[in-house]
Amino acid sequence: MMNEMMNGKTIQFQSEGITCEGDLYLPRNFDPAGLHPALVIGHGFTVARTSLVEEGRLFAESGYVTLAIDYRHFGTSGGMPRGRLWPLNETEDFKSAIDWLEAQPGIDGKRIGIWGTSFGGAIVTHVAAHDIRVKACVAQAPILDGSYWFRSLNREADYLAIRKYLIEARRKRFAGGADVSMPLGKLPEDGFTPMPPDPQMIEDVANWYAKTGDPLMHSASELTIESLERVAEFDTVRAAAKIAPRAYAIVQLTGHDVYHPQVPIQEAYKLAGEPKRMFSIPIDQLDCYKPHGRAKTIGAAIEFFDTHLESQ
């Protein structure tokens, strides 16, 4: 029950028969007899909710009941095989988290917002377009078009090689093979690298770990190959046009950022109706997960939610 919960308490909710987990952060003024605005938040590509602790706290400190979730197949949520990232399943996990949240005492079902970062920005854009319970949505550094994302990270010849690789993997599954996985964070044995690492990102992550002992993002160790096919099919640019008259914001990073393509971001913002807002934050691609950058990006999100969810 909500009145038994405290900040950061782990809860469970069902999503299409799979048990998912989340961490619930409560504002200091929380009263289960009252009506409080609430948020569901999710991270990006294979990243667990353990990387959202500070975001959860910041939103809660600003008056929002905040539920940070692990998608199915990742973190401590259920689902087999591990490392399966099917975007439409993750949109259902967000909706199921809203189902759970709005059923709790003290939650104002008329003031529910969602926030997602990186690939999670695409997930929340899709959810906001199709779930009218969402009154405000913030997509931070969103990867809105999976195919465009892969293409932006590769030369054309390499991109075509990726597409052919995925077709061959599909043929093998049809012939009775398993949905095999590829390792993340190291080079696969067959050399398949659909998301080649950015040297500056590698250096940034290494320096941060040496300084803090924190990997910065708690990502999965593997990803199923079929997931890449599903990600390439996921394009939420035009979904942005379906959100209005509910509120939509994009927080874009304008420093060194090769992982969150700007063209889909700009296209989505043009298509989105009012009310909408674009926040341009002059920081690099991973700075939004560090204290100085997080203060700016989450501060922008809070400003937007305060306007459209009227936190007290």
ZAMARGU-4260 file (C-alpha; in steps of 0.2 Angstrom, whole numbers, plus 5000, padded with zeros to 4 digits):
<rodrens>
0) 5000/5000/5000 | 5005/5018/4997 | 5005/5023/5015 | 5018/5010/5019 | 5030/5016/5006
5) 5045/5027/5007 | 5057/5035/4995 | 5066/5023/4984 | 5055/5008/4990 | 5054/4994/4977
10) 5037/4990/4970 | 5031/4977/4958 | 5018/4979/4944 | 5011/4967/4930 | 5014/4971/4912
15) 5006/4958/4900 | 5008/4944/4913 | 5027/4949/4916 | 5032/4955/4934 | 5041/4972/4932
20) 5049/4981/4946 | 5051/5000/4949 | 5057/5011/4963 | 5045/5023/4971 | 5050/5040/4977
25) 5039/5051/4987 | 5039/5069/4990 | 5041/5075/5008 | 5024/5082/5009 | 5016/5066/5003
30) 4999/5063/5010 | 4989/5047/5005 | 4973/5056/5008 | 4978/5070/4996 | 4980/5072/4977
35) 4998/5073/4971 | 5005/5074/4953 | 5015/5059/4948 | 5028/5053/4935 | 5033/5037/4927
40) 5052/5038/4922 | 5062/5026/4912 | 5080/5026/4905 | 5086/5021/4888 | 5094/5007/4878
45) 5096/4992/4890 | 5099/5004/4905 | 5092/4999/4922 | 5083/5010/4934 | 5098/5010/4946
50) 5104/5023/4934 | 5089/5034/4939 | 5091/5036/4957 | 5096/5054/4957 | 5082/5058/4944
55) 5069/5050/4955 | 5075/5060/4970 | 5076/5077/4961 | 5058/5074/4954 | 5052/5069/4971
60) 5060/5084/4980 | 5050/5095/4968 | 5034/5088/4973 | 5031/5073/4961 | 5027/5055/4966
65) 5040/5047/4955 | 5040/5029/4949 | 5057/5024/4940 | 5055/5007/4931 | 5065/4993/4924
70) 5058/4987/4907 | 5054/4968/4905 | 5070/4958/4901 | 5081/4971/4910 | 5086/4976/4927
75) 5077/4966/4940 | 5061/4965/4930 | 5055/4948/4924 | 5055/4941/4906 | 5065/4929/4896
80) 5077/4929/4887 | 5087/4942/4895 | 5092/4957/4885 | 5077/4957/4873 | 5073/4975/4869
85) 5056/4976/4859 | 5051/4994/4859 | 5032/4991/4859 | 5034/4980/4874 | 5043/4994/4883
90) 5029/5006/4879 | 5017/4993/4887 | 5028/4993/4902 | 5026/5012/4904 | 5007/5010/4902
95) 5006/4996/4915 | 5016/5007/4927 | 5003/5021/4924 | 4990/5008/4928 | 4998/5004/4944
100) 5002/5021/4949 | 4985/5029/4946 | 4977/5015/4957 | 4987/5020/4972 | 4980/5032/4986
105) 4986/5050/4985 | 4988/5050/4966 | 4979/5063/4956 | 4975/5053/4940 | 4972/5070/4931
110) 4990/5075/4933 | 5001/5061/4927 | 5017/5064/4917 | 5031/5053/4909 | 5049/5056/4906
115) 5062/5046/4897 | 5080/5048/4891 | 5089/5042/4876 | 5080/5028/4868 | 5068/5030/4883
120) 5064/5047/4875 | 5056/5037/4860 | 5047/5026/4871 | 5038/5040/4881 | 5035/5049/4865
125) 5025/5034/4858 | 5016/5032/4875 | 5011/5050/4876 | 5004/5049/4858 | 4993/5034/4862
130) 4988/5035/4881 | 4978/5051/4884 | 4981/5048/4903 | 4998/5057/4900 | 4995/5075/4903
135) 5014/5080/4900 | 5029/5071/4892 | 5047/5075/4892 | 5059/5067/4880 | 5077/5070/4885
140) 5090/5068/4872 | 5079/5056/4863 | 5083/5043/4850 | 5067/5044/4840 | 5070/5034/4825
145) 5080/5018/4826 | 5084/5015/4808 | 5090/5033/4807 | 5100/5031/4823 | 5110/5015/4816
150) 5113/5024/4799 | 5119/5040/4808 | 5132/5029/4817 | 5139/5020/4802 | 5145/5023/4784
155) 5132/5018/4771 | 5141/5002/4767 | 5142/4997/4785 | 5124/5001/4787 | 5119/4990/4773
160) 5130/4976/4780 | 5120/4978/4797 | 5104/4976/4788 | 5110/4960/4778 | 5116/4953/4795
165) 5099/4955/4803 | 5091/4947/4788 | 5102/4932/4789 | 5099/4931/4808 | 5080/4931/4804
170) 5083/4917/4792 | 5092/4907/4805 | 5078/4909/4817 | 5065/4904/4804 | 5075/4888/4801
175) 5074/4884/4820 | 5088/4893/4827 | 5087/4903/4844 | 5087/4921/4845 | 5105/4923/4849
180) 5113/4937/4859 | 5127/4949/4856 | 5138/4955/4870 | 5137/4974/4875 | 5153/4983/4880
185) 5165/4972/4871 | 5168/4967/4853 | 5158/4951/4848 | 5167/4936/4841 | 5160/4939/4824
190) 5164/4958/4824 | 5146/4963/4822 | 5146/4981/4829 | 5130/4990/4824 | 5133/5004/4836
195) 5152/5008/4835 | 5158/5017/4850 | 5162/5035/4850 | 5180/5038/4856 | 5175/5053/4866
200) 5161/5043/4875 | 5174/5029/4879 | 5186/5041/4886 | 5172/5050/4896 | 5165/5034/4903
205) 5183/5028/4908 | 5187/5045/4916 | 5171/5045/4926 | 5174/5027/4932 | 5191/5031/4937
210) 5185/5046/4947 | 5170/5039/4955 | 5170/5020/4954 | 5152/5023/4945 | 5150/5016/4928
215) 5138/5031/4924 | 5125/5020/4916 | 5121/5003/4922 | 5118/4994/4905 | 5114/4976/4901
220) 5128/4964/4897 | 5120/4957/4881 | 5106/4961/4869 | 5097/4949/4858 | 5100/4951/4839
225) 5082/4951/4835 | 5080/4967/4846 | 5091/4976/4834 | 5078/4973/4820 | 5064/4978/4831
230) 5073/4994/4836 | 5077/4998/4818 | 5058/4997/4814 | 5053/5009/4828 | 5051/5027/4822
235) 5042/5039/4834 | 5045/5055/4825 | 5027/5056/4818 | 5020/5050/4834 | 5024/5068/4841
240) 5010/5075/4831 | 4998/5065/4840 | 5001/5071/4858 | 4993/5088/4857 | 4983/5096/4865
245) 4993/5087/4879 | 5010/5094/4883 | 5026/5088/4875 | 5044/5094/4878 | 5061/5089/4871
250) 5077/5092/4880 | 5091/5092/4867 | 5110/5092/4871 | 5119/5104/4860 | 5137/5100/4864
255) 5147/5085/4858 | 5133/5072/4855 | 5134/5059/4841 | 5122/5046/4849 | 5106/5056/4849
260) 5103/5062/4831 | 5097/5080/4829 | 5087/5078/4813 | 5073/5067/4820 | 5073/5078/4835
265) 5070/5093/4825 | 5057/5085/4814 | 5047/5078/4829 | 5047/5095/4837 | 5040/5103/4821
270) 5027/5090/4820 | 5021/5092/4838 | 5007/5103/4842 | 5005/5115/4856 | 5008/5116/4870
275) 5026/5111/4867 | 5044/5117/4871 | 5061/5114/4866 | 5075/5115/4879 | 5093/5117/4872
280) 5106/5112/4885 | 5124/5116/4880 | 5132/5100/4887 | 5139/5084/4879 | 5131/5067/4877
285) 5134/5059/4894 | 5134/5075/4904 | 5115/5074/4908 | 5120/5059/4919 | 5132/5069/4929
290) 5128/5081/4943 | 5131/5097/4934 | 5122/5092/4918 | 5108/5083/4927 | 5104/5099/4937
295) 5101/5108/4920 | 5091/5094/4911 | 5080/5089/4926 | 5078/5107/4930 | 5071/5110/4913
300) 5059/5095/4915 | 5053/5101/4932 | 5050/5118/4925 | 5039/5110/4911 | 5030/5098/4923
305) 5027/5112/4935 | 5019/5122/4921 | 5008/5108/4915 | 5005/5097/4930 | 5004/5111/4943
310) 5014/5104/4957 | 5012/5112/4973
</rodrens>
